[in-house]
């Protein structure tokens, strides 16, 4: 198998809202808020019109993108044996992703992410992790990990206790490890751990400029480049309108953004970017070509609603 993803198995519920809805509900635009009570999640959702429901989660989106590019891929993520869990599993199988998880009735329901898309195409996420956040080392198939060329992890899943143990088991047994730092709040919450992972455990790190700058307390982007060069590992940074940069030792390559795009929804841009880049890496493409493939995939997904092509 080319790539195995391990991440939060979450059903995305996509709704269009105006900016007032964001401020009225004390949300910070363009970030992800974790919701710990199911009723709080339901009360946010109750007056909204649902545009689309999709099997999501950051790593799962990348894995589906890789499958669509013709790679043999798998995914591990925890769901419950409920209606959304059934939809989730179905969604992955339809995309030819091998799902290494046998669902059973859990105490918590299948995880859900409410994606609020404002008129400027930015997305603000409210995530009720449900059982997704309870993934443990017994859920992680050693056989599947050892058979994969690369495993892909997400910063969203890194938490003390069971998820962290699952992560460590995966990293210790993998041939190669790629991880996305996921979100500014994840970086700030787990800074020492993430820095240690980037320096000594990960072969490929995906981050946006804000995340990597915060991780190393950089004053400018030159410091990010210097830090990345010193690692002798692959660091891939997306920079919004400035395009993307990949650094591997002294090799630094850049790729600009595609022109003339009709941007509809930025959901999944980073996920599909990672999928495209990894497609290049497992198919022996150069660093530059891998970066361009990532840019091509993210350019496609932002011209539609939702994180799946």
BAFI-3210 file (N, C-alpha, C; in Angstrom, 3 decimals, decimal comma, padded with zeros to 6 digits):
// residues 309
n [1|2|3|4|5|6|7|8|9|10|11|12|13|14|15|16|17|18|19|20|21|22|23|24|25|26|27|28|29|30|31|32|33|34|35|36|37|38|39|40|41|42|43|44|45|46|47|48|49|50|51|52|53|54|55|56|57|58|59|60|61|62|63|64|65|66|67|68|69|70|71|72|73|74|75|76|77|78|79|80|81|82|83|84|85|86|87|88|89|90|91|92|93|94|95|96|97|98|99|100|101|102|103|104|105|106|107|108|109|110|111|112|113|114|115|116|117|118|119|120|121|122|123|124|125|126|127|128|129|130|131|132|133|134|135|136|137|138|139|140|141|142|143|144|145|146|147|148|149|150|151|152|153|154|155|156|157|158|159|160|161|162|163|164|165|166|167|168|169|170|171|172|173|174|175|176|177|178|179|180|181|182|183|184|185|186|187|188|189|190|191|192|193|194|195|196|197|198|199|200|201|202|203|204|205|206|207|208|209|210|211|212|213|214|215|216|217|218|219|220|221|222|223|224|225|226|227|228|229|230|231|232|233|234|235|236|237|238|239|240|241|242|243|244|245|246|247|248|249|250|251|252|253|254|255|256|257|258|259|260|261|262|263|264|265|266|267|268|269|270|271|272|273|274|275|276|277|278|279|280|281|282|283|284|285|286|287|288|289|290|291|292|293|294|295|296|297|298|299|300|301|302|303|304|305|306|307|308|309]
n.u [000,853|000,490|000,038|-000,996|-003,464|-003,958|-006,324|-008,765|-011,969|-014,453|-017,642|-018,343|-020,382|-021,705|-022,456|-023,803|-023,204|-023,719|-021,472|-022,370|-023,455|-021,191|-019,962|-022,034|-022,175|-019,858|-017,550|-014,298|-013,356|-012,294|-010,954|-010,663|-012,928|-013,144|-015,836|-017,308|-019,670|-022,485|-025,039|-024,505|-023,387|-025,561|-027,341|-026,139|-026,400|-029,122|-030,729|-029,783|-029,296|-028,432|-025,905|-024,372|-023,322|-020,513|-018,117|-015,505|-012,692|-009,370|-007,009|-008,314|-009,471|-007,172|-006,308|-008,384|-008,082|-005,603|-006,338|-008,051|-006,196|-005,198|-003,695|-002,920|-004,487|-005,102|-007,093|-007,303|-009,542|-011,696|-015,058|-018,567|-021,078|-023,422|-025,868|-024,447|-021,906|-022,161|-022,616|-020,193|-018,317|-019,265|-018,852|-016,049|-015,458|-016,657|-014,910|-012,799|-011,043|-009,257|-010,600|-009,450|-010,897|-013,145|-016,341|-018,161|-020,776|-020,334|-019,739|-019,818|-021,126|-020,483|-017,991|-018,493|-018,199|-018,999|-019,029|-018,741|-019,369|-018,499|-019,504|-017,079|-015,767|-014,203|-013,672|-015,106|-014,733|-016,554|-016,082|-017,290|-015,873|-016,694|-016,634|-014,376|-012,169|-011,294|-009,583|-007,406|-004,381|-005,010|-006,684|-005,096|-003,706|-000,947|000,043|-001,033|000,312|003,022|002,987|002,742|004,108|004,315|003,077|000,396|-000,284|-002,312|-002,128|-004,356|-005,186|-003,452|-003,230|-003,077|-002,917|-004,927|-005,070|-002,497|-000,858|-001,613|-000,669|002,104|002,672|002,161|004,117|006,510|006,545|006,463|007,463|007,978|007,145|004,636|003,243|000,632|000,545|-001,865|-003,449|-003,368|-004,149|-003,675|-000,903|-000,081|-001,068|000,324|003,046|005,871|005,865|005,189|007,345|009,448|008,597|008,724|011,450|012,704|011,158|009,484|009,339|008,277|006,833|003,860|002,719|001,074|002,110|001,685|001,427|003,978|005,670|004,828|005,415|008,232|008,759|009,490|010,786|010,598|010,088|012,472|013,810|012,329|012,997|015,766|015,725|014,358|016,111|018,189|017,338|017,384|015,202|011,951|010,173|007,138|005,566|002,644|001,645|-000,566|-001,562|001,014|001,822|003,535|006,149|008,772|011,138|014,119|016,763|019,388|017,961|015,606|012,444|009,936|006,458|004,087|000,734|-002,182|-003,522|-006,502|-008,596|-011,835|-012,813|-014,627|-014,936|-012,807|-012,441|-010,647|-008,465|-005,760|-005,649|-005,998|-003,861|-001,744|-002,268|-001,811|000,928|002,084|001,387|003,170|005,562|005,401|005,406|007,830|008,394|009,994|010,958|010,021|008,073|006,311|005,424|004,097|002,049|000,616|-000,273|-001,876|-003,943|-005,064|-005,941|-008,021|-009,934|-010,772|-012,468|-014,991|-017,766|-016,967|-014,653|-013,919|-012,996]
n.v [-001,201|002,244|004,645|005,142|006,591|008,045|009,303|011,764|010,545|012,070|013,418|015,807|018,634|020,907|024,343|027,454|030,698|034,077|036,814|037,823|035,672|034,323|036,190|036,572|034,111|034,025|033,072|032,551|033,737|031,693|029,780|026,742|025,474|023,507|021,599|020,457|019,520|017,752|018,924|021,655|021,714|020,836|022,962|025,043|024,153|024,017|026,076|026,194|025,783|022,839|022,372|020,317|016,986|015,217|012,518|013,290|014,885|015,780|014,205|012,064|013,378|014,009|011,434|010,425|012,106|011,166|008,575|009,142|009,958|007,616|006,034|003,318|003,177|003,521|003,884|004,726|005,313|006,261|005,362|005,293|002,723|003,965|006,077|008,159|007,071|004,841|006,152|007,380|005,289|004,144|006,276|006,346|003,829|004,023|005,675|004,046|003,589|001,697|000,644|000,412|-000,381|-001,716|-000,983|-000,438|-000,259|002,680|004,599|007,330|009,325|009,151|011,364|014,854|017,657|020,952|022,996|026,257|028,385|031,528|034,538|035,373|033,074|031,949|029,464|028,508|026,411|024,163|021,680|018,644|016,134|013,602|010,091|009,914|011,215|009,418|007,501|004,712|002,787|000,138|000,363|000,766|-000,742|-002,755|-004,306|-003,052|-000,612|-001,336|-002,285|-000,068|002,518|005,169|006,744|008,907|011,476|013,577|016,748|017,482|015,210|014,701|014,226|014,135|010,954|008,287|008,860|009,878|007,723|005,977|007,354|007,325|004,602|004,196|005,857|004,685|002,275|002,779|003,020|005,458|008,761|011,187|014,335|016,646|019,881|020,964|023,177|026,481|026,668|024,086|023,913|025,877|024,773|022,399|022,914|022,242|019,429|019,161|020,466|018,780|016,481|017,397|017,938|015,445|013,111|013,122|012,599|014,091|017,246|019,091|022,403|025,590|029,011|030,571|028,623|027,292|029,422|030,182|027,834|027,754|030,170|032,217|035,269|036,154|035,011|034,119|033,015|030,733|029,282|028,907|027,369|025,081|024,125|023,219|020,811|018,603|017,225|016,864|019,820|021,347|024,246|026,125|029,269|030,933|033,562|033,826|031,447|028,280|026,562|024,182|022,516|020,739|019,865|021,590|022,104|024,187|024,796|026,578|027,342|029,096|030,536|029,382|031,249|033,249|031,802|030,710|031,157|029,324|027,973|027,430|025,096|022,166|022,795|022,703|020,004|018,626|019,636|018,458|015,790|015,812|016,503|014,301|012,299|012,850|012,263|009,464|008,493|008,879|011,508|014,715|017,139|019,663|019,044|017,576|019,551|021,170|019,459|019,288|021,941|022,091|020,263|021,506|023,852|022,981|022,032|024,266|025,545|024,618|023,461|022,044|019,391|017,391|016,112]
n.w [000,000|-000,769|000,811|004,177|006,067|009,285|011,336|012,488|012,203|010,769|010,128|007,785|007,940|005,938|005,830|004,665|005,882|007,196|008,082|010,482|011,886|012,697|014,481|016,338|017,578|018,971|017,634|016,174|013,180|010,438|011,950|013,918|016,214|019,097|020,236|023,155|024,140|023,073|022,864|022,615|020,130|018,567|018,990|017,624|015,051|014,613|013,321|010,780|007,215|005,686|003,347|002,323|003,136|004,073|004,242|006,233|007,773|008,258|007,425|006,193|004,002|002,521|001,923|000,344|-001,850|-002,765|-003,477|-005,587|-007,400|-008,198|-006,468|-004,210|-001,206|002,384|005,419|008,891|011,409|014,086|014,432|015,374|015,602|014,206|012,533|011,179|011,293|009,649|007,214|006,947|006,629|004,278|002,512|002,329|001,249|-001,215|-002,451|-002,952|-000,824|001,465|004,455|007,611|010,031|012,338|012,973|016,032|018,500|020,205|023,249|022,742|020,012|016,398|015,177|014,314|012,121|011,904|009,242|008,562|006,034|004,993|003,105|001,901|001,237|003,219|005,792|008,864|011,540|013,607|015,759|016,912|018,392|019,227|019,168|017,605|018,685|020,520|019,682|020,002|020,844|020,248|018,121|016,007|013,285|013,160|011,099|008,814|008,970|008,660|006,088|004,554|002,500|003,317|006,278|007,082|009,286|011,481|013,104|014,552|015,861|017,869|021,176|024,756|026,466|025,193|022,242|021,797|022,419|020,410|018,188|018,755|018,598|015,894|014,684|015,600|014,230|011,543|008,056|006,821|007,914|007,584|008,485|009,166|010,561|011,090|012,502|013,809|016,533|017,430|017,216|019,064|021,379|021,662|021,476|022,420|022,056|019,319|018,123|018,777|017,402|014,708|014,493|015,044|014,492|012,246|008,708|006,684|006,906|006,942|006,821|007,360|006,749|009,038|011,084|011,131|011,646|014,165|015,555|015,701|016,740|014,939|013,525|010,987|007,546|006,478|008,622|009,005|006,718|007,158|009,523|008,558|006,573|008,145|009,137|007,393|006,463|004,886|004,610|004,110|003,168|003,036|001,708|001,339|-000,739|-001,635|-002,612|-002,412|-000,590|-000,648|001,309|001,442|003,070|001,583|-000,659|-002,009|-003,118|-004,978|-005,593|-007,370|-006,850|-008,627|-011,339|-011,876|-010,592|-009,599|-006,617|-004,287|-001,862|000,789|002,167|002,836|001,259|002,179|002,840|000,417|-000,927|000,514|-000,146|-002,943|-002,995|-001,658|-003,424|-005,477|-004,145|-003,553|-006,046|-007,143|-008,051|-008,581|-006,023|-006,723|-008,716|-007,142|-005,417|-007,224|-008,000|-005,620|-005,428|-007,694|-007,017|-004,727|-005,878|-007,470|-005,594|-004,161|-005,809|-005,565|-003,495|-000,385|000,692|-001,050|-004,218]
ca.u [000,000|001,307|-000,082|-002,039|-003,769|-004,556|-006,822|-010,121|-013,037|-015,459|-018,570|-018,447|-021,712|-021,347|-023,553|-023,413|-023,689|-023,137|-020,481|-023,080|-023,618|-019,885|-019,733|-023,109|-021,894|-018,516|-016,574|-013,208|-013,401|-011,193|-010,268|-011,453|-013,241|-013,595|-017,045|-017,248|-021,026|-023,270|-026,182|-024,012|-023,221|-026,901|-028,006|-025,545|-026,873|-030,589|-031,394|-029,013|-029,635|-027,256|-025,625|-023,729|-022,766|-019,454|-017,146|-014,357|-011,504|-008,264|-006,213|-009,199|-009,594|-005,918|-006,262|-009,328|-007,420|-004,579|-007,040|-008,543|-005,041|-004,842|-002,811|-003,544|-004,428|-005,966|-007,370|-007,730|-010,193|-012,709|-016,459|-019,501|-022,049|-024,648|-026,205|-023,338|-020,789|-022,448|-022,401|-018,759|-017,661|-019,748|-018,189|-014,657|-015,425|-017,029|-013,713|-011,753|-010,096|-009,394|-010,867|-008,962|-011,544|-014,451|-017,122|-019,070|-021,528|-019,476|-020,458|-020,006|-021,485|-019,488|-017,625|-019,092|-017,614|-019,866|-018,177|-019,524|-018,719|-018,973|-019,509|-015,721|-015,274|-013,459|-014,479|-014,929|-015,178|-016,923|-015,940|-017,630|-015,081|-017,382|-015,754|-013,152|-011,079|-010,970|-008,802|-006,345|-003,377|-005,617|-007,369|-004,078|-003,231|000,497|000,250|-001,319|001,386|004,272|002,829|002,597|005,357|004,277|001,830|000,070|-000,964|-002,736|-001,933|-005,647|-005,399|-002,447|-003,683|-002,598|-003,720|-005,046|-004,655|-001,041|-000,269|-001,877|000,278|003,470|002,749|002,234|005,418|007,587|006,518|006,280|008,625|008,174|006,018|004,298|002,205|000,204|000,413|-003,333|-004,135|-002,619|-004,445|-002,987|000,522|000,099|-001,409|001,277|004,292|007,094|005,722|005,232|008,701|010,223|008,186|009,253|012,916|013,323|010,330|008,750|010,114|007,658|005,919|003,048|002,263|000,957|003,143|001,332|001,707|005,414|006,265|004,494|006,094|009,652|008,846|010,294|010,441|010,274|010,079|013,863|014,144|011,665|013,830|017,018|015,390|013,993|017,333|019,049|016,762|017,612|013,929|011,122|009,207|006,334|004,824|001,735|001,748|-001,698|-001,360|002,424|002,105|004,014|007,591|009,204|012,558|014,721|018,175|019,682|017,080|014,419|011,690|008,704|005,414|003,114|-000,681|-002,767|-004,230|-007,873|-009,462|-013,093|-012,791|-015,972|-014,880|-011,414|-012,398|-009,906|-007,344|-004,513|-005,717|-005,773|-002,477|-000,897|-002,506|-001,104|002,377|002,463|001,277|004,455|006,632|005,354|005,556|009,203|008,489|010,930|010,363|009,313|006,868|005,397|004,842|003,149|000,878|-000,140|-000,915|-002,939|-005,068|-005,745|-006,612|-009,280|-010,926|-011,324|-013,453|-016,257|-018,131|-016,563|-013,230|-013,719|-013,133]
ca.v [000,000|003,455|005,541|004,865|007,760|007,821|010,625|011,885|010,179|013,079|013,740|017,254|019,176|022,219|025,315|028,833|031,654|035,412|037,137|038,059|034,390|034,029|037,041|036,335|032,866|034,161|032,214|033,293|033,380|030,943|028,847|025,572|025,438|022,204|021,654|019,251|019,068|017,509|019,866|022,945|021,497|020,777|024,277|025,827|023,592|023,884|027,005|026,313|024,915|022,038|022,348|019,066|016,154|014,413|011,872|014,190|014,737|016,308|013,149|011,301|014,150|013,822|010,037|010,303|012,757|010,224|007,473|009,665|010,045|006,255|005,353|002,357|003,851|003,035|004,873|004,261|006,372|005,633|005,776|004,458|002,035|004,767|006,469|008,905|006,129|004,060|007,044|007,645|004,106|004,057|007,341|005,964|002,657|004,516|006,319|003,011|003,670|000,536|001,173|-000,562|-000,191|-002,373|-000,153|-001,060|000,777|003,351|005,489|008,627|009,165|009,472|012,790|015,742|018,995|021,933|023,917|027,463|029,098|032,910|034,992|035,539|031,700|031,440|028,525|028,494|025,052|023,800|020,221|017,782|014,959|012,346|008,934|010,053|011,642|008,351|006,463|004,229|001,970|-001,104|000,665|000,969|-002,029|-002,801|-004,899|-002,013|000,395|-001,889|-002,509|001,224|003,253|006,370|006,969|010,330|011,779|014,976|017,378|017,508|013,981|014,592|014,635|013,265|009,751|007,256|009,222|010,053|006,370|005,451|008,095|006,850|003,241|004,337|006,440|003,721|001,122|003,213|003,158|006,907|009,455|012,562|014,868|018,034|020,549|021,101|024,414|027,333|026,361|022,813|024,221|026,608|023,887|021,278|023,409|021,461|018,102|019,293|020,832|017,546|015,618|017,950|017,823|014,118|011,929|013,195|012,705|015,173|018,065|020,075|023,488|026,875|029,936|030,971|027,500|027,011|030,614|030,087|026,664|028,008|031,576|032,932|036,694|036,348|033,744|033,664|032,153|029,445|028,605|028,506|026,260|023,907|023,616|022,556|019,533|017,512|016,513|017,682|020,734|021,940|025,364|026,869|030,680|031,705|034,190|033,745|030,105|027,267|026,314|022,899|022,574|019,457|020,228|022,857|022,276|024,991|025,047|027,348|027,223|030,190|030,124|029,391|032,503|033,234|030,786|031,195|030,519|029,148|027,459|027,018|023,829|021,065|023,246|022,149|018,531|018,160|020,010|017,387|014,596|015,980|016,452|012,917|011,541|013,050|011,588|007,989|008,131|009,276|012,811|015,625|018,008|020,740|018,475|017,214|020,818|021,619|018,572|019,741|023,214|021,767|019,635|022,474|024,818|022,373|021,842|025,538|026,071|023,914|023,363|020,795|019,020|016,216|016,397]
ca.w [000,000|-000,880|001,974|005,165|006,884|010,605|011,717|013,005|011,265|011,088|009,047|007,583|007,646|005,385|005,806|004,340|006,889|007,019|009,119|011,754|012,581|013,311|015,654|017,322|018,310|019,568|016,952|015,519|011,766|009,802|012,857|014,308|017,651|019,578|021,072|023,988|024,485|021,861|022,770|022,114|018,692|017,968|019,016|016,528|013,780|014,475|012,393|009,540|006,096|005,340|001,901|001,925|004,211|003,450|005,140|006,218|008,610|007,464|006,784|005,297|002,765|001,764|001,469|-000,779|-002,993|-003,244|-004,137|-006,867|-008,307|-008,609|-005,508|-003,293|000,096|003,463|006,468|010,211|012,180|014,937|014,292|016,130|014,747|014,185|011,156|010,573|011,162|008,442|006,063|006,864|006,070|002,887|001,753|002,051|000,355|-002,544|-003,012|-003,064|000,293|002,347|005,789|008,598|011,335|012,439|013,898|017,004|019,221|021,183|024,183|022,071|018,594|015,369|015,197|013,310|012,016|011,258|008,473|008,269|004,929|004,890|001,698|001,347|001,026|004,385|006,559|010,310|011,864|014,979|015,722|018,043|018,019|019,504|019,401|016,796|019,548|021,489|019,009|020,889|020,142|019,753|016,855|014,973|012,770|012,903|009,778|007,812|009,054|008,111|004,645|003,866|002,244|004,172|007,013|007,183|010,550|011,587|014,410|015,252|016,632|018,930|022,495|025,825|026,679|024,154|020,888|021,749|022,388|019,062|017,358|019,006|018,054|014,436|014,321|015,886|013,323|010,151|007,174|006,707|008,552|007,202|009,375|009,002|011,861|011,190|012,869|014,739|017,945|017,734|017,394|020,324|022,495|021,793|020,864|022,653|021,438|017,865|017,731|018,903|016,281|013,458|014,485|015,105|014,203|010,976|007,469|005,903|007,712|006,219|007,694|006,683|007,228|010,412|011,998|011,265|012,276|015,588|016,121|015,999|017,181|013,934|013,348|009,561|006,811|006,290|009,771|008,741|005,711|007,822|010,426|007,751|005,916|009,133|009,572|006,430|006,271|003,989|005,232|003,043|003,769|002,156|002,088|000,812|-002,059|-002,046|-003,125|-001,460|-000,604|-000,083|001,675|001,802|003,188|000,889|-001,828|-001,693|-004,355|-004,767|-006,620|-007,195|-006,892|-009,973|-011,607|-012,417|-009,983|-009,033|-005,301|-003,733|-000,490|001,037|002,913|002,216|000,410|002,719|002,815|-000,964|-001,226|001,074|-000,965|-004,222|-002,758|-001,333|-004,686|-006,142|-003,407|-003,677|-007,462|-007,522|-008,711|-007,904|-004,996|-007,455|-009,342|-006,048|-004,948|-008,255|-007,939|-004,448|-005,780|-008,669|-006,304|-003,861|-006,767|-007,930|-004,532|-003,659|-006,766|-005,349|-002,074|000,270|000,618|-001,910|-005,662]
c.u [000,887|001,253|-001,251|-002,234|-004,347|-005,027|-008,221|-011,129|-014,236|-016,346|-018,682|-019,878|-021,478|-022,574|-023,009|-024,013|-023,162|-022,185|-021,114|-023,193|-022,333|-019,704|-020,773|-022,827|-020,481|-017,481|-015,487|-013,124|-012,122|-010,417|-011,181|-011,665|-013,703|-014,805|-017,128|-018,626|-021,846|-024,416|-025,736|-023,870|-024,586|-027,570|-027,421|-026,181|-028,363|-031,263|-030,693|-029,495|-028,354|-027,087|-025,164|-023,239|-021,761|-018,609|-015,871|-013,304|-010,314|-007,491|-007,072|-009,376|-008,344|-005,876|-007,209|-008,729|-006,373|-005,200|-007,522|-007,425|-004,501|-003,906|-003,592|-003,364|-005,368|-006,150|-007,774|-008,325|-011,390|-014,100|-017,317|-020,457|-023,378|-024,869|-025,051|-022,117|-020,938|-022,178|-020,908|-018,032|-017,995|-019,013|-016,760|-014,582|-015,738|-015,822|-012,525|-010,646|-010,325|-009,528|-010,500|-009,588|-012,895|-015,293|-017,959|-019,773|-020,628|-020,327|-020,771|-020,368|-020,302|-019,249|-018,234|-018,383|-018,564|-018,954|-019,037|-018,776|-019,334|-018,874|-018,122|-015,018|-014,424|-014,334|-014,078|-015,515|-015,488|-016,970|-016,343|-016,991|-015,800|-016,365|-014,442|-011,948|-010,645|-010,147|-007,654|-005,423|-003,949|-006,349|-006,395|-003,489|-001,747|000,797|000,059|-000,206|002,641|004,203|002,793|003,946|005,448|002,994|001,648|-000,765|-001,406|-002,544|-003,207|-005,807|-004,473|-003,027|-003,163|-003,486|-003,755|-004,604|-003,129|-000,339|-000,452|-000,882|001,678|003,685|002,931|003,623|006,549|007,666|006,447|007,589|009,004|006,949|005,864|003,219|001,895|000,055|-001,034|-003,878|-003,276|-002,873|-003,790|-001,515|000,746|-000,127|-000,334|002,684|005,536|007,048|005,876|006,646|009,616|009,899|008,831|010,764|013,396|012,463|009,708|009,697|009,595|006,693|005,179|002,578|001,909|001,946|002,931|001,739|003,206|006,126|006,044|005,280|007,520|009,883|009,728|009,831|010,084|010,434|011,494|014,292|013,518|012,510|015,114|016,796|015,149|015,211|018,177|018,578|017,102|016,367|013,073|010,119|008,463|005,439|003,938|001,668|000,618|-001,399|000,080|002,792|002,600|005,514|007,851|010,710|013,017|016,229|018,401|018,818|015,817|013,691|010,384|007,722|004,390|001,684|-001,170|-003,578|-005,678|-008,800|-010,736|-013,272|-014,185|-015,903|-013,477|-011,294|-011,586|-008,725|-006,025|-004,472|-005,394|-004,378|-001,531|-001,035|-001,743|000,404|002,841|002,350|002,611|005,556|006,598|005,448|006,861|009,294|009,464|010,190|009,504|008,003|005,838|004,668|003,787|001,889|-000,005|-000,927|-002,078|-004,181|-005,815|-006,489|-007,962|-010,332|-011,531|-012,323|-014,793|-016,563|-017,653|-015,140|-012,961|-013,899|-014,142]
c.v [001,249|004,277|005,130|006,130|007,346|009,179|010,581|011,534|011,061|013,331|015,261|017,639|020,621|023,128|026,691|029,763|033,044|035,698|037,360|036,780|034,046|034,865|036,804|035,097|032,837|033,219|033,093|032,801|032,679|030,039|027,661|025,602|024,030|022,398|020,346|018,705|018,905|018,516|021,236|022,863|021,548|022,144|025,208|025,439|023,816|024,850|027,122|025,353|024,166|021,961|020,952|018,314|015,202|013,740|012,703|013,835|015,048|015,222|012,336|012,036|013,977|012,428|009,820|010,952|011,843|009,049|007,914|009,824|008,664|005,516|004,381|002,888|003,209|004,111|004,175|005,456|005,782|006,240|004,888|003,782|002,786|005,246|007,198|008,017|005,292|004,876|007,270|006,501|003,950|005,047|006,988|004,813|003,065|005,134|005,355|003,161|002,445|001,048|000,128|-000,308|-000,889|-001,620|-000,997|000,073|001,371|004,208|006,824|008,394|009,450|010,983|013,577|017,086|019,894|022,941|025,085|028,279|030,488|033,398|035,174|034,193|031,153|030,438|028,556|027,171|024,879|022,277|019,576|016,434|013,635|011,233|009,018|010,387|010,596|007,231|006,022|003,260|000,655|-000,904|000,729|-000,375|-001,969|-003,304|-003,851|-000,963|-000,118|-002,093|-001,196|001,899|004,477|006,325|008,476|010,555|013,239|015,490|017,416|016,324|013,874|015,090|013,661|012,028|008,862|007,691|009,340|008,694|005,745|006,051|007,508|005,445|003,308|004,828|005,424|002,597|001,479|003,195|004,627|007,592|010,873|013,050|016,311|018,651|020,989|022,494|025,179|026,943|025,041|023,070|024,885|025,704|022,822|021,655|022,553|020,081|018,191|019,615|019,597|016,591|016,084|017,741|016,383|012,928|011,936|013,276|013,848|015,921|019,032|021,146|024,694|027,835|030,328|029,883|027,299|028,185|030,563|028,955|026,989|029,438|032,399|034,389|036,975|035,008|033,220|032,733|030,762|028,626|028,074|027,302|024,974|023,287|022,795|021,147|018,341|016,618|017,387|018,506|021,419|023,014|026,021|028,304|031,528|032,243|034,103|032,349|029,163|027,043|024,922|022,975|021,169|019,672|021,557|023,086|023,027|025,266|025,761|027,091|028,316|029,665|030,174|030,677|032,246|032,179|031,433|030,490|030,516|028,817|026,917|025,718|022,790|021,479|022,629|020,630|017,993|018,525|018,906|016,106|014,664|015,879|015,020|012,000|011,645|012,242|010,067|007,523|008,693|010,565|013,691|016,456|019,089|020,208|018,068|018,457|021,314|020,759|018,963|021,005|022,978|021,191|020,649|023,513|024,280|022,399|023,162|026,177|025,357|023,911|022,017|020,383|017,790|016,605|015,449]
c.w [000,000|000,417|002,866|005,992|008,228|011,099|012,286|011,915|011,595|009,881|008,964|007,226|007,210|005,274|005,418|005,390|006,546|008,183|010,487|012,575|013,335|014,580|016,739|018,184|018,905|018,953|016,341|014,086|011,300|010,754|013,144|015,813|018,014|020,477|021,845|024,359|023,214|021,722|022,247|020,595|017,994|017,941|017,946|015,197|013,531|013,497|011,048|008,464|005,686|003,820|001,462|003,163|003,565|004,523|005,094|007,239|007,726|006,705|005,816|003,964|001,889|001,147|000,290|-002,029|-003,613|-003,980|-005,521|-007,897|-008,677|-007,676|-004,630|-001,873|001,115|004,513|007,762|010,949|012,898|014,698|015,192|015,150|014,845|012,746|010,461|010,371|009,901|007,186|005,836|006,149|004,582|001,988|001,387|001,053|-001,081|-003,249|-003,104|-002,011|001,172|003,783|006,835|009,962|011,328|013,462|014,844|017,740|020,303|022,126|023,525|020,611|017,668|015,350|014,044|013,310|011,245|010,566|008,007|007,215|004,803|003,440|001,074|001,130|002,179|005,120|008,022|010,782|013,345|015,006|017,035|017,719|018,237|019,742|018,616|017,667|020,560|020,853|019,933|020,149|019,626|018,425|015,681|014,544|012,413|011,498|008,683|007,791|008,363|006,596|003,853|003,672|003,165|005,004|007,154|008,442|010,562|013,014|015,236|016,209|017,842|020,247|023,523|025,925|025,464|022,761|020,756|021,670|020,998|018,071|017,480|018,450|016,530|014,007|014,493|014,855|011,841|009,373|007,022|007,287|008,003|008,163|009,019|010,390|012,129|011,447|013,866|016,202|018,366|018,034|018,749|021,534|022,742|021,327|021,151|021,992|019,917|017,381|017,752|017,742|014,981|013,372|014,362|014,697|012,802|009,790|006,606|006,837|006,800|007,201|006,830|007,352|008,696|011,421|012,228|011,940|013,777|016,256|016,546|016,491|016,232|013,821|011,892|008,832|006,532|007,418|009,616|007,763|006,356|008,733|009,619|007,083|006,890|009,486|008,691|006,315|005,364|004,805|004,092|003,666|002,723|002,671|001,511|-000,570|-002,553|-002,554|-002,046|-001,656|-000,036|000,137|002,055|001,853|002,489|-000,347|-001,396|-003,005|-004,032|-005,891|-006,345|-007,207|-008,332|-010,145|-012,043|-011,839|-009,450|-007,681|-004,673|-002,240|-000,250|001,839|002,149|001,375|000,878|002,646|001,419|-001,441|-000,741|000,256|-002,281|-004,056|-002,493|-002,545|-005,436|-005,471|-003,570|-005,127|-008,043|-008,339|-007,927|-006,858|-005,662|-008,059|-008,282|-005,545|-005,942|-008,256|-006,754|-004,754|-006,738|-007,959|-005,434|-004,707|-007,240|-006,821|-004,057|-004,632|-006,675|-003,856|-001,526|-000,063|-000,246|-003,364|-006,288]
res [x|x|x|x|x|x|x|x|x|x|x|x|x|x|x|x|x|x|x|x|x|x|x|x|x|x|x|x|x|x|x|x|x|x|x|x|x|x|x|x|x|x|x|x|x|x|x|x|x|x|x|x|x|x|x|x|x|x|x|x|x|x|x|x|x|x|x|x|x|x|x|x|x|x|x|x|x|x|x|x|x|x|x|x|x|x|x|x|x|x|x|x|x|x|x|x|x|x|x|x|x|x|x|x|x|x|x|x|x|x|x|x|x|x|x|x|x|x|x|x|x|x|x|x|x|x|x|x|x|x|x|x|x|x|x|x|x|x|x|x|x|x|x|x|x|x|x|x|x|x|x|x|x|x|x|x|x|x|x|x|x|x|x|x|x|x|x|x|x|x|x|x|x|x|x|x|x|x|x|x|x|x|x|x|x|x|x|x|x|x|x|x|x|x|x|x|x|x|x|x|x|x|x|x|x|x|x|x|x|x|x|x|x|x|x|x|x|x|x|x|x|x|x|x|x|x|x|x|x|x|x|x|x|x|x|x|x|x|x|x|x|x|x|x|x|x|x|x|x|x|x|x|x|x|x|x|x|x|x|x|x|x|x|x|x|x|x|x|x|x|x|x|x|x|x|x|x|x|x|x|x|x|x|x|x|x|x|x|x|x|x|x|x|x|x|x|x|x|x|x|x|x|x|x|x|x|x|x|x]
***
